[in-house]
Amino acid sequence: MDSTLDELKIDSLDGLNLFFELEEAFDMTISDEQARAMRSVGQVVQEIQRLLADRNASQTGSPSQG
C-alpha cells in the first residue's frame, strides 16, 4: 500500500490507463486533479473508497439531508 506509482514503474501513460480502468470498473469519474494527487497505491485505494462512499451517500441520501 505504501508503494508509489513511480516505484511500480507506472509512468504517466500507464497512470492514465489505470485511472480510465478504475473509472470504468467502479462507474465513476476521477478528476485530473484527483489523479495527480494520488502518488501511492494506498492513496489510490483511499480515494476510490472516498468516491464510492460519496456516491453511495448521494444516492441514498445522507442523514444531514433529512
mmCIF file as Biopython writes it, N, C-alpha, C and O atoms, coordinates in Angstrom:
data_model
#
loop_
_atom_site.group_PDB
_atom_site.id
_atom_site.type_symbol
_atom_site.label_atom_id
_atom_site.label_alt_id
_atom_site.label_comp_id
_atom_site.label_asym_id
_atom_site.label_entity_id
_atom_site.label_seq_id
_atom_site.pdbx_PDB_ins_code
_atom_site.Cartn_x
_atom_site.Cartn_y
_atom_site.Cartn_z
_atom_site.occupancy
_atom_site.B_iso_or_equiv
_atom_site.auth_seq_id
_atom_site.auth_asym_id
_atom_site.pdbx_PDB_model_num
ATOM 1   N N  . MET A ? 1  ? 0.822   -1.208 0.000   1.0 0.0 1  A 1 
ATOM 2   C CA . MET A ? 1  ? 0.000   0.000  0.000   1.0 0.0 1  A 1 
ATOM 3   C C  . MET A ? 1  ? 0.861   1.266  0.000   1.0 0.0 1  A 1 
ATOM 4   O O  . MET A ? 1  ? 0.431   2.317  -0.477  1.0 0.0 1  A 1 
ATOM 5   N N  . ASP A ? 2  ? 2.070   1.158  0.534   1.0 0.0 2  A 1 
ATOM 6   C CA . ASP A ? 2  ? 2.948   2.319  0.611   1.0 0.0 2  A 1 
ATOM 7   C C  . ASP A ? 2  ? 3.756   2.537  -0.658  1.0 0.0 2  A 1 
ATOM 8   O O  . ASP A ? 2  ? 4.398   3.577  -0.811  1.0 0.0 2  A 1 
ATOM 9   N N  . SER A ? 3  ? 3.734   1.586  -1.556  1.0 0.0 3  A 1 
ATOM 10  C CA . SER A ? 3  ? 4.495   1.725  -2.803  1.0 0.0 3  A 1 
ATOM 11  C C  . SER A ? 3  ? 3.944   2.881  -3.615  1.0 0.0 3  A 1 
ATOM 12  O O  . SER A ? 3  ? 2.733   3.061  -3.739  1.0 0.0 3  A 1 
ATOM 13  N N  . THR A ? 4  ? 4.869   3.660  -4.167  1.0 0.0 4  A 1 
ATOM 14  C CA . THR A ? 4  ? 4.428   4.751  -5.029  1.0 0.0 4  A 1 
ATOM 15  C C  . THR A ? 4  ? 4.232   4.210  -6.444  1.0 0.0 4  A 1 
ATOM 16  O O  . THR A ? 4  ? 4.751   3.156  -6.810  1.0 0.0 4  A 1 
ATOM 17  N N  . LEU A ? 5  ? 3.487   4.949  -7.203  1.0 0.0 5  A 1 
ATOM 18  C CA . LEU A ? 5  ? 3.272   4.555  -8.591  1.0 0.0 5  A 1 
ATOM 19  C C  . LEU A ? 5  ? 4.597   4.586  -9.349  1.0 0.0 5  A 1 
ATOM 20  O O  . LEU A ? 5  ? 4.825   3.771  -10.242 1.0 0.0 5  A 1 
ATOM 21  N N  . ASP A ? 6  ? 5.462   5.524  -8.991  1.0 0.0 6  A 1 
ATOM 22  C CA . ASP A ? 6  ? 6.795   5.585  -9.613  1.0 0.0 6  A 1 
ATOM 23  C C  . ASP A ? 6  ? 7.601   4.327  -9.295  1.0 0.0 6  A 1 
ATOM 24  O O  . ASP A ? 6  ? 8.258   3.769  -10.174 1.0 0.0 6  A 1 
ATOM 25  N N  . GLU A ? 7  ? 7.553   3.883  -8.044  1.0 0.0 7  A 1 
ATOM 26  C CA . GLU A ? 7  ? 8.285   2.674  -7.653  1.0 0.0 7  A 1 
ATOM 27  C C  . GLU A ? 7  ? 7.801   1.452  -8.420  1.0 0.0 7  A 1 
ATOM 28  O O  . GLU A ? 7  ? 8.564   0.522  -8.683  1.0 0.0 7  A 1 
ATOM 29  N N  . LEU A ? 8  ? 6.530   1.469  -8.770  1.0 0.0 8  A 1 
ATOM 30  C CA . LEU A ? 8  ? 5.943   0.357  -9.524  1.0 0.0 8  A 1 
ATOM 31  C C  . LEU A ? 8  ? 6.120   0.523  -11.025 1.0 0.0 8  A 1 
ATOM 32  O O  . LEU A ? 8  ? 5.576   -0.245 -11.820 1.0 0.0 8  A 1 
ATOM 33  N N  . LYS A ? 9  ? 6.895   1.549  -11.402 1.0 0.0 9  A 1 
ATOM 34  C CA . LYS A ? 9  ? 7.198   1.832  -12.814 1.0 0.0 9  A 1 
ATOM 35  C C  . LYS A ? 9  ? 5.942   2.179  -13.615 1.0 0.0 9  A 1 
ATOM 36  O O  . LYS A ? 9  ? 5.829   1.848  -14.795 1.0 0.0 9  A 1 
ATOM 37  N N  . ILE A ? 10 ? 5.002   2.853  -12.946 1.0 0.0 10 A 1 
ATOM 38  C CA . ILE A ? 10 ? 3.791   3.312  -13.619 1.0 0.0 10 A 1 
ATOM 39  C C  . ILE A ? 10 ? 4.047   4.744  -14.061 1.0 0.0 10 A 1 
ATOM 40  O O  . ILE A ? 10 ? 4.044   5.667  -13.247 1.0 0.0 10 A 1 
ATOM 41  N N  . ASP A ? 11 ? 4.269   4.921  -15.366 1.0 0.0 11 A 1 
ATOM 42  C CA . ASP A ? 11 ? 4.527   6.257  -15.890 1.0 0.0 11 A 1 
ATOM 43  C C  . ASP A ? 11 ? 3.203   6.977  -16.140 1.0 0.0 11 A 1 
ATOM 44  O O  . ASP A ? 11 ? 2.134   6.443  -15.847 1.0 0.0 11 A 1 
ATOM 45  N N  . SER A ? 12 ? 3.281   8.176  -16.675 1.0 0.0 12 A 1 
ATOM 46  C CA . SER A ? 12 ? 2.069   8.976  -16.847 1.0 0.0 12 A 1 
ATOM 47  C C  . SER A ? 12 ? 1.056   8.311  -17.767 1.0 0.0 12 A 1 
ATOM 48  O O  . SER A ? 12 ? -0.144  8.383  -17.504 1.0 0.0 12 A 1 
ATOM 49  N N  . LEU A ? 13 ? 1.503   7.669  -18.832 1.0 0.0 13 A 1 
ATOM 50  C CA . LEU A ? 13 ? 0.584   6.982  -19.733 1.0 0.0 13 A 1 
ATOM 51  C C  . LEU A ? 13 ? -0.050  5.784  -19.039 1.0 0.0 13 A 1 
ATOM 52  O O  . LEU A ? 13 ? -1.258  5.571  -19.141 1.0 0.0 13 A 1 
ATOM 53  N N  . ASP A ? 14 ? 0.768   4.998  -18.332 1.0 0.0 14 A 1 
ATOM 54  C CA . ASP A ? 14 ? 0.226   3.866  -17.576 1.0 0.0 14 A 1 
ATOM 55  C C  . ASP A ? 14 ? -0.761  4.353  -16.518 1.0 0.0 14 A 1 
ATOM 56  O O  . ASP A ? 14 ? -1.803  3.735  -16.297 1.0 0.0 14 A 1 
ATOM 57  N N  . GLY A ? 15 ? -0.424  5.464  -15.870 1.0 0.0 15 A 1 
ATOM 58  C CA . GLY A ? 15 ? -1.310  6.020  -14.852 1.0 0.0 15 A 1 
ATOM 59  C C  . GLY A ? 15 ? -2.636  6.453  -15.450 1.0 0.0 15 A 1 
ATOM 60  O O  . GLY A ? 15 ? -3.694  6.224  -14.863 1.0 0.0 15 A 1 
ATOM 61  N N  . LEU A ? 16 ? -2.579  7.072  -16.608 1.0 0.0 16 A 1 
ATOM 62  C CA . LEU A ? 16 ? -3.799  7.485  -17.291 1.0 0.0 16 A 1 
ATOM 63  C C  . LEU A ? 16 ? -4.673  6.270  -17.594 1.0 0.0 16 A 1 
ATOM 64  O O  . LEU A ? 16 ? -5.880  6.287  -17.352 1.0 0.0 16 A 1 
ATOM 65  N N  . ASN A ? 17 ? -4.053  5.217  -18.124 1.0 0.0 17 A 1 
ATOM 66  C CA . ASN A ? 17 ? -4.795  3.991  -18.412 1.0 0.0 17 A 1 
ATOM 67  C C  . ASN A ? 17 ? -5.353  3.367  -17.138 1.0 0.0 17 A 1 
ATOM 68  O O  . ASN A ? 17 ? -6.476  2.862  -17.129 1.0 0.0 17 A 1 
ATOM 69  N N  . LEU A ? 18 ? -4.563  3.402  -16.056 1.0 0.0 18 A 1 
ATOM 70  C CA . LEU A ? 18 ? -5.025  2.862  -14.777 1.0 0.0 18 A 1 
ATOM 71  C C  . LEU A ? 18 ? -6.280  3.592  -14.311 1.0 0.0 18 A 1 
ATOM 72  O O  . LEU A ? 18 ? -7.258  2.962  -13.910 1.0 0.0 18 A 1 
ATOM 73  N N  . PHE A ? 19 ? -6.251  4.922  -14.365 1.0 0.0 19 A 1 
ATOM 74  C CA . PHE A ? 19 ? -7.406  5.682  -13.896 1.0 0.0 19 A 1 
ATOM 75  C C  . PHE A ? 19 ? -8.619  5.492  -14.802 1.0 0.0 19 A 1 
ATOM 76  O O  . PHE A ? 19 ? -9.748  5.466  -14.313 1.0 0.0 19 A 1 
ATOM 77  N N  . PHE A ? 20 ? -8.410  5.360  -16.106 1.0 0.0 20 A 1 
ATOM 78  C CA . PHE A ? 20 ? -9.532  5.051  -17.000 1.0 0.0 20 A 1 
ATOM 79  C C  . PHE A ? 20 ? -10.155 3.703  -16.631 1.0 0.0 20 A 1 
ATOM 80  O O  . PHE A ? 20 ? -11.377 3.564  -16.596 1.0 0.0 20 A 1 
ATOM 81  N N  . GLU A ? 21 ? -9.311  2.721  -16.358 1.0 0.0 21 A 1 
ATOM 82  C CA . GLU A ? 21 ? -9.807  1.392  -15.966 1.0 0.0 21 A 1 
ATOM 83  C C  . GLU A ? 21 ? -10.563 1.453  -14.639 1.0 0.0 21 A 1 
ATOM 84  O O  . GLU A ? 21 ? -11.606 0.817  -14.490 1.0 0.0 21 A 1 
ATOM 85  N N  . LEU A ? 22 ? -10.044 2.209  -13.683 1.0 0.0 22 A 1 
ATOM 86  C CA . LEU A ? 22 ? -10.728 2.346  -12.400 1.0 0.0 22 A 1 
ATOM 87  C C  . LEU A ? 22 ? -12.074 3.040  -12.569 1.0 0.0 22 A 1 
ATOM 88  O O  . LEU A ? 22 ? -13.066 2.643  -11.957 1.0 0.0 22 A 1 
ATOM 89  N N  . GLU A ? 23 ? -12.103 4.073  -13.401 1.0 0.0 23 A 1 
ATOM 90  C CA . GLU A ? 23 ? -13.370 4.769  -13.657 1.0 0.0 23 A 1 
ATOM 91  C C  . GLU A ? 23 ? -14.397 3.809  -14.252 1.0 0.0 23 A 1 
ATOM 92  O O  . GLU A ? 23 ? -15.564 3.817  -13.861 1.0 0.0 23 A 1 
ATOM 93  N N  . GLU A ? 24 ? -13.957 2.991  -15.190 1.0 0.0 24 A 1 
ATOM 94  C CA . GLU A ? 24 ? -14.867 2.042  -15.823 1.0 0.0 24 A 1 
ATOM 95  C C  . GLU A ? 24 ? -15.298 0.950  -14.847 1.0 0.0 24 A 1 
ATOM 96  O O  . GLU A ? 24 ? -16.478 0.606  -14.778 1.0 0.0 24 A 1 
ATOM 97  N N  . ALA A ? 25 ? -14.353 0.413  -14.104 1.0 0.0 25 A 1 
ATOM 98  C CA . ALA A ? 25 ? -14.654 -0.684 -13.177 1.0 0.0 25 A 1 
ATOM 99  C C  . ALA A ? 25 ? -15.617 -0.260 -12.072 1.0 0.0 25 A 1 
ATOM 100 O O  . ALA A ? 25 ? -16.476 -1.036 -11.655 1.0 0.0 25 A 1 
ATOM 101 N N  . PHE A ? 26 ? -15.467 0.981  -11.602 1.0 0.0 26 A 1 
ATOM 102 C CA . PHE A ? 26 ? -16.289 1.444  -10.490 1.0 0.0 26 A 1 
ATOM 103 C C  . PHE A ? 26 ? -17.380 2.413  -10.914 1.0 0.0 26 A 1 
ATOM 104 O O  . PHE A ? 26 ? -18.082 2.964  -10.066 1.0 0.0 26 A 1 
ATOM 105 N N  . ASP A ? 27 ? -17.531 2.631  -12.229 1.0 0.0 27 A 1 
ATOM 106 C CA . ASP A ? 27 ? -18.552 3.523  -12.770 1.0 0.0 27 A 1 
ATOM 107 C C  . ASP A ? 27 ? -18.510 4.883  -12.072 1.0 0.0 27 A 1 
ATOM 108 O O  . ASP A ? 27 ? -19.497 5.331  -11.487 1.0 0.0 27 A 1 
ATOM 109 N N  . MET A ? 28 ? -17.347 5.525  -12.147 1.0 0.0 28 A 1 
ATOM 110 C CA . MET A ? 28 ? -17.158 6.816  -11.500 1.0 0.0 28 A 1 
ATOM 111 C C  . MET A ? 28 ? -16.255 7.685  -12.358 1.0 0.0 28 A 1 
ATOM 112 O O  . MET A ? 28 ? -15.697 7.229  -13.356 1.0 0.0 28 A 1 
ATOM 113 N N  . THR A ? 29 ? -16.121 8.928  -11.961 1.0 0.0 29 A 1 
ATOM 114 C CA . THR A ? 29 ? -15.229 9.857  -12.628 1.0 0.0 29 A 1 
ATOM 115 C C  . THR A ? 29 ? -14.152 10.286 -11.646 1.0 0.0 29 A 1 
ATOM 116 O O  . THR A ? 29 ? -14.445 10.655 -10.508 1.0 0.0 29 A 1 
ATOM 117 N N  . ILE A ? 30 ? -12.914 10.235 -12.091 1.0 0.0 30 A 1 
ATOM 118 C CA . ILE A ? 30 ? -11.784 10.705 -11.306 1.0 0.0 30 A 1 
ATOM 119 C C  . ILE A ? 30 ? -11.243 11.931 -12.030 1.0 0.0 30 A 1 
ATOM 120 O O  . ILE A ? 30 ? -10.814 11.849 -13.180 1.0 0.0 30 A 1 
ATOM 121 N N  . SER A ? 31 ? -11.269 13.062 -11.345 1.0 0.0 31 A 1 
ATOM 122 C CA . SER A ? 31 ? -10.806 14.297 -11.987 1.0 0.0 31 A 1 
ATOM 123 C C  . SER A ? 31 ? -9.297  14.258 -12.193 1.0 0.0 31 A 1 
ATOM 124 O O  . SER A ? 31 ? -8.585  13.501 -11.532 1.0 0.0 31 A 1 
ATOM 125 N N  . ASP A ? 32 ? -8.826  15.078 -13.111 1.0 0.0 32 A 1 
ATOM 126 C CA . ASP A ? 32 ? -7.386  15.178 -13.343 1.0 0.0 32 A 1 
ATOM 127 C C  . ASP A ? 32 ? -6.674  15.598 -12.064 1.0 0.0 32 A 1 
ATOM 128 O O  . ASP A ? 32 ? -5.597  15.090 -11.752 1.0 0.0 32 A 1 
ATOM 129 N N  . GLU A ? 33 ? -7.273  16.520 -11.331 1.0 0.0 33 A 1 
ATOM 130 C CA . GLU A ? 33 ? -6.685  16.997 -10.071 1.0 0.0 33 A 1 
ATOM 131 C C  . GLU A ? 33 ? -6.566  15.859 -9.060  1.0 0.0 33 A 1 
ATOM 132 O O  . GLU A ? 33 ? -5.536  15.714 -8.403  1.0 0.0 33 A 1 
ATOM 133 N N  . GLN A ? 34 ? -7.616  15.055 -8.937  1.0 0.0 34 A 1 
ATOM 134 C CA . GLN A ? 34 ? -7.574  13.914 -8.024  1.0 0.0 34 A 1 
ATOM 135 C C  . GLN A ? 34 ? -6.499  12.924 -8.452  1.0 0.0 34 A 1 
ATOM 136 O O  . GLN A ? 34 ? -5.743  12.426 -7.617  1.0 0.0 34 A 1 
ATOM 137 N N  . ALA A ? 35 ? -6.429  12.641 -9.734  1.0 0.0 35 A 1 
ATOM 138 C CA . ALA A ? 35 ? -5.453  11.677 -10.243 1.0 0.0 35 A 1 
ATOM 139 C C  . ALA A ? 35 ? -4.026  12.158 -9.985  1.0 0.0 35 A 1 
ATOM 140 O O  . ALA A ? 35 ? -3.166  11.367 -9.597  1.0 0.0 35 A 1 
ATOM 141 N N  . ARG A ? 36 ? -3.772  13.442 -10.197 1.0 0.0 36 A 1 
ATOM 142 C CA . ARG A ? 36 ? -2.428  13.980 -9.960  1.0 0.0 36 A 1 
ATOM 143 C C  . ARG A ? 36 ? -2.032  13.905 -8.493  1.0 0.0 36 A 1 
ATOM 144 O O  . ARG A ? 36 ? -0.848  13.777 -8.182  1.0 0.0 36 A 1 
ATOM 145 N N  . ALA A ? 37 ? -2.997  13.982 -7.593  1.0 0.0 37 A 1 
ATOM 146 C CA . ALA A ? 37 ? -2.712  13.965 -6.156  1.0 0.0 37 A 1 
ATOM 147 C C  . ALA A ? 37 ? -2.384  12.567 -5.638  1.0 0.0 37 A 1 
ATOM 148 O O  . ALA A ? 37 ? -1.791  12.430 -4.568  1.0 0.0 37 A 1 
ATOM 149 N N  . MET A ? 38 ? -2.761  11.539 -6.378  1.0 0.0 38 A 1 
ATOM 150 C CA . MET A ? 38 ? -2.549  10.168 -5.922  1.0 0.0 38 A 1 
ATOM 151 C C  . MET A ? 38 ? -1.162  9.697  -6.340  1.0 0.0 38 A 1 
ATOM 152 O O  . MET A ? 38 ? -0.879  9.535  -7.527  1.0 0.0 38 A 1 
ATOM 153 N N  . ARG A ? 39 ? -0.315  9.482  -5.362  1.0 0.0 39 A 1 
ATOM 154 C CA . ARG A ? 39 ? 1.067   9.097  -5.624  1.0 0.0 39 A 1 
ATOM 155 C C  . ARG A ? 39 ? 1.386   7.671  -5.202  1.0 0.0 39 A 1 
ATOM 156 O O  . ARG A ? 39 ? 2.347   7.080  -5.696  1.0 0.0 39 A 1 
ATOM 157 N N  . SER A ? 40 ? 0.587   7.105  -4.287  1.0 0.0 40 A 1 
ATOM 158 C CA . SER A ? 40 ? 0.866   5.754  -3.804  1.0 0.0 40 A 1 
ATOM 159 C C  . SER A ? 40 ? -0.361  4.866  -4.009  1.0 0.0 40 A 1 
ATOM 160 O O  . SER A ? 40 ? -1.468  5.348  -4.247  1.0 0.0 40 A 1 
ATOM 161 N N  . VAL A ? 41 ? -0.136  3.576  -3.912  1.0 0.0 41 A 1 
ATOM 162 C CA . VAL A ? 41 ? -1.237  2.618  -4.023  1.0 0.0 41 A 1 
ATOM 163 C C  . VAL A ? 41 ? -2.272  2.909  -2.942  1.0 0.0 41 A 1 
ATOM 164 O O  . VAL A ? 41 ? -3.475  2.879  -3.202  1.0 0.0 41 A 1 
ATOM 165 N N  . GLY A ? 42 ? -1.804  3.187  -1.737  1.0 0.0 42 A 1 
ATOM 166 C CA . GLY A ? 42 ? -2.713  3.493  -0.632  1.0 0.0 42 A 1 
ATOM 167 C C  . GLY A ? 42 ? -3.572  4.711  -0.912  1.0 0.0 42 A 1 
ATOM 168 O O  . GLY A ? 42 ? -4.763  4.713  -0.600  1.0 0.0 42 A 1 
ATOM 169 N N  . GLN A ? 43 ? -2.984  5.750  -1.499  1.0 0.0 43 A 1 
ATOM 170 C CA . GLN A ? 43 ? -3.754  6.945  -1.836  1.0 0.0 43 A 1 
ATOM 171 C C  . GLN A ? 43 ? -4.808  6.645  -2.891  1.0 0.0 43 A 1 
ATOM 172 O O  . GLN A ? 43 ? -5.917  7.175  -2.830  1.0 0.0 43 A 1 
ATOM 173 N N  . VAL A ? 44 ? -4.471  5.800  -3.854  1.0 0.0 44 A 1 
ATOM 174 C CA . VAL A ? 44 ? -5.446  5.414  -4.879  1.0 0.0 44 A 1 
ATOM 175 C C  . VAL A ? 44 ? -6.615  4.684  -4.222  1.0 0.0 44 A 1 
ATOM 176 O O  . VAL A ? 44 ? -7.777  4.985  -4.497  1.0 0.0 44 A 1 
ATOM 177 N N  . VAL A ? 45 ? -6.304  3.732  -3.360  1.0 0.0 45 A 1 
ATOM 178 C CA . VAL A ? 45 ? -7.347  2.960  -2.676  1.0 0.0 45 A 1 
ATOM 179 C C  . VAL A ? 45 ? -8.227  3.880  -1.832  1.0 0.0 45 A 1 
ATOM 180 O O  . VAL A ? 45 ? -9.454  3.785  -1.884  1.0 0.0 45 A 1 
ATOM 181 N N  . GLN A ? 46 ? -7.611  4.762  -1.061  1.0 0.0 46 A 1 
ATOM 182 C CA . GLN A ? 46 ? -8.378  5.680  -0.212  1.0 0.0 46 A 1 
ATOM 183 C C  . GLN A ? 46 ? -9.281  6.591  -1.030  1.0 0.0 46 A 1 
ATOM 184 O O  . GLN A ? 46 ? -10.428 6.831  -0.652  1.0 0.0 46 A 1 
ATOM 185 N N  . GLU A ? 47 ? -8.781  7.092  -2.131  1.0 0.0 47 A 1 
ATOM 186 C CA . GLU A ? 47 ? -9.584  7.994  -2.966  1.0 0.0 47 A 1 
ATOM 187 C C  . GLU A ? 47 ? -10.745 7.255  -3.618  1.0 0.0 47 A 1 
ATOM 188 O O  . GLU A ? 47 ? -11.851 7.789  -3.691  1.0 0.0 47 A 1 
ATOM 189 N N  . ILE A ? 48 ? -10.510 6.039  -4.092  1.0 0.0 48 A 1 
ATOM 190 C CA . ILE A ? 48 ? -11.606 5.243  -4.669  1.0 0.0 48 A 1 
ATOM 191 C C  . ILE A ? 48 ? -12.662 4.970  -3.603  1.0 0.0 48 A 1 
ATOM 192 O O  . ILE A ? 48 ? -13.858 5.086  -3.868  1.0 0.0 48 A 1 
ATOM 193 N N  . GLN A ? 49 ? -12.223 4.608  -2.400  1.0 0.0 49 A 1 
ATOM 194 C CA . GLN A ? 49 ? -13.171 4.366  -1.305  1.0 0.0 49 A 1 
ATOM 195 C C  . GLN A ? 49 ? -13.965 5.626  -0.981  1.0 0.0 49 A 1 
ATOM 196 O O  . GLN A ? 49 ? -15.170 5.554  -0.738  1.0 0.0 49 A 1 
ATOM 197 N N  . ARG A ? 50 ? -13.296 6.783  -0.975  1.0 0.0 50 A 1 
ATOM 198 C CA . ARG A ? 50 ? -13.983 8.042  -0.686  1.0 0.0 50 A 1 
ATOM 199 C C  . ARG A ? 50 ? -15.006 8.372  -1.772  1.0 0.0 50 A 1 
ATOM 200 O O  . ARG A ? 50 ? -16.133 8.766  -1.473  1.0 0.0 50 A 1 
ATOM 201 N N  . LEU A ? 51 ? -14.606 8.210  -3.027  1.0 0.0 51 A 1 
ATOM 202 C CA . LEU A ? 51 ? -15.530 8.490  -4.131  1.0 0.0 51 A 1 
ATOM 203 C C  . LEU A ? 51 ? -16.736 7.557  -4.093  1.0 0.0 51 A 1 
ATOM 204 O O  . LEU A ? 51 ? -17.862 7.987  -4.343  1.0 0.0 51 A 1 
ATOM 205 N N  . LEU A ? 52 ? -16.507 6.290  -3.784  1.0 0.0 52 A 1 
ATOM 206 C CA . LEU A ? 52 ? -17.623 5.340  -3.672  1.0 0.0 52 A 1 
ATOM 207 C C  . LEU A ? 52 ? -18.533 5.707  -2.509  1.0 0.0 52 A 1 
ATOM 208 O O  . LEU A ? 52 ? -19.755 5.644  -2.638  1.0 0.0 52 A 1 
ATOM 209 N N  . ALA A ? 53 ? -17.957 6.086  -1.384  1.0 0.0 53 A 1 
ATOM 210 C CA . ALA A ? 53 ? -18.762 6.474  -0.220  1.0 0.0 53 A 1 
ATOM 211 C C  . ALA A ? 53 ? -19.579 7.724  -0.524  1.0 0.0 53 A 1 
ATOM 212 O O  . ALA A ? 53 ? -20.754 7.803  -0.164  1.0 0.0 53 A 1 
ATOM 213 N N  . ASP A ? 54 ? -18.956 8.708  -1.190  1.0 0.0 54 A 1 
ATOM 214 C CA . ASP A ? 54 ? -19.676 9.926  -1.572  1.0 0.0 54 A 1 
ATOM 215 C C  . ASP A ? 54 ? -20.831 9.608  -2.510  1.0 0.0 54 A 1 
ATOM 216 O O  . ASP A ? 54 ? -21.930 10.144 -2.367  1.0 0.0 54 A 1 
ATOM 217 N N  . ARG A ? 55 ? -20.570 8.729  -3.471  1.0 0.0 55 A 1 
ATOM 218 C CA . ARG A ? 55 ? -21.621 8.358  -4.420  1.0 0.0 55 A 1 
ATOM 219 C C  . ARG A ? 55 ? -22.757 7.637  -3.710  1.0 0.0 55 A 1 
ATOM 220 O O  . ARG A ? 55 ? -23.929 7.925  -3.953  1.0 0.0 55 A 1 
ATOM 221 N N  . ASN A ? 56 ? -22.416 6.710  -2.840  1.0 0.0 56 A 1 
ATOM 222 C CA . ASN A ? 56 ? -23.440 5.969  -2.106  1.0 0.0 56 A 1 
ATOM 223 C C  . ASN A ? 56 ? -24.249 6.892  -1.209  1.0 0.0 56 A 1 
ATOM 224 O O  . ASN A ? 56 ? -25.465 6.737  -1.099  1.0 0.0 56 A 1 
ATOM 225 N N  . ALA A ? 57 ? -23.591 7.848  -0.568  1.0 0.0 57 A 1 
ATOM 226 C CA . ALA A ? 57 ? -24.292 8.792  0.281   1.0 0.0 57 A 1 
ATOM 227 C C  . ALA A ? 57 ? -25.250 9.657  -0.519  1.0 0.0 57 A 1 
ATOM 228 O O  . ALA A ? 57 ? -26.356 9.951  -0.064  1.0 0.0 57 A 1 
ATOM 229 N N  . SER A ? 58 ? -24.828 10.067 -1.713  1.0 0.0 58 A 1 
ATOM 230 C CA . SER A ? 58 ? -25.698 10.909 -2.527  1.0 0.0 58 A 1 
ATOM 231 C C  . SER A ? 58 ? -26.873 10.121 -3.111  1.0 0.0 58 A 1 
ATOM 232 O O  . SER A ? 58 ? -27.945 10.677 -3.351  1.0 0.0 58 A 1 
ATOM 233 N N  . GLN A ? 59 ? -26.660 8.824  -3.335  1.0 0.0 59 A 1 
ATOM 234 C CA . GLN A ? 59 ? -27.740 8.001  -3.870  1.0 0.0 59 A 1 
ATOM 235 C C  . GLN A ? 59 ? -28.759 7.623  -2.804  1.0 0.0 59 A 1 
ATOM 236 O O  . GLN A ? 59 ? -29.951 7.517  -3.094  1.0 0.0 59 A 1 
ATOM 237 N N  . THR A ? 60 ? -28.300 7.420  -1.578  1.0 0.0 60 A 1 
ATOM 238 C CA . THR A ? 60 ? -29.213 7.004  -0.512  1.0 0.0 60 A 1 
ATOM 239 C C  . THR A ? 60 ? -29.680 8.172  0.337   1.0 0.0 60 A 1 
ATOM 240 O O  . THR A ? 60 ? -30.619 8.037  1.122   1.0 0.0 60 A 1 
ATOM 241 N N  . GLY A ? 61 ? -29.038 9.297  0.187   1.0 0.0 61 A 1 
ATOM 242 C CA . GLY A ? 61 ? -29.357 10.473 0.995   1.0 0.0 61 A 1 
ATOM 243 C C  . GLY A ? 61 ? -28.640 10.386 2.321   1.0 0.0 61 A 1 
ATOM 244 O O  . GLY A ? 61 ? -28.832 9.445  3.091   1.0 0.0 61 A 1 
ATOM 245 N N  . SER A ? 62 ? -27.823 11.367 2.574   1.0 0.0 62 A 1 
ATOM 246 C CA . SER A ? 62 ? -27.096 11.367 3.838   1.0 0.0 62 A 1 
ATOM 247 C C  . SER A ? 62 ? -28.017 11.826 4.955   1.0 0.0 62 A 1 
ATOM 248 O O  . SER A ? 62 ? -29.008 12.506 4.690   1.0 0.0 62 A 1 
ATOM 249 N N  . PRO A ? 63 ? -27.711 11.468 6.209   1.0 0.0 63 A 1 
ATOM 250 C CA . PRO A ? 63 ? -28.545 11.885 7.331   1.0 0.0 63 A 1 
ATOM 251 C C  . PRO A ? 63 ? -28.699 13.392 7.432   1.0 0.0 63 A 1 
ATOM 252 O O  . PRO A ? 63 ? -29.732 13.871 7.897   1.0 0.0 63 A 1 
ATOM 253 N N  . SER A ? 64 ? -27.688 14.156 7.003   1.0 0.0 64 A 1 
ATOM 254 C CA . SER A ? 64 ? -27.788 15.615 7.080   1.0 0.0 64 A 1 
ATOM 255 C C  . SER A ? 64 ? -28.771 16.189 6.065   1.0 0.0 64 A 1 
ATOM 256 O O  . SER A ? 64 ? -29.187 17.341 6.184   1.0 0.0 64 A 1 
ATOM 257 N N  . GLN A ? 65 ? -29.143 15.389 5.068   1.0 0.0 65 A 1 
ATOM 258 C CA . GLN A ? 65 ? -30.091 15.878 4.065   1.0 0.0 65 A 1 
ATOM 259 C C  . GLN A ? 65 ? -31.535 15.668 4.507   1.0 0.0 65 A 1 
ATOM 260 O O  . GLN A ? 65 ? -32.471 16.127 3.852   1.0 0.0 65 A 1 
ATOM 261 N N  . GLY A ? 66 ? -31.698 14.985 5.601   1.0 0.0 66 A 1 
ATOM 262 C CA . GLY A ? 66 ? -33.034 14.901 6.130   1.0 0.0 66 A 1 
ATOM 263 C C  . GLY A ? 66 ? -33.636 13.596 5.969   1.0 0.0 66 A 1 
ATOM 264 O O  . GLY A ? 66 ? -34.778 13.389 6.378   1.0 0.0 66 A 1 
#
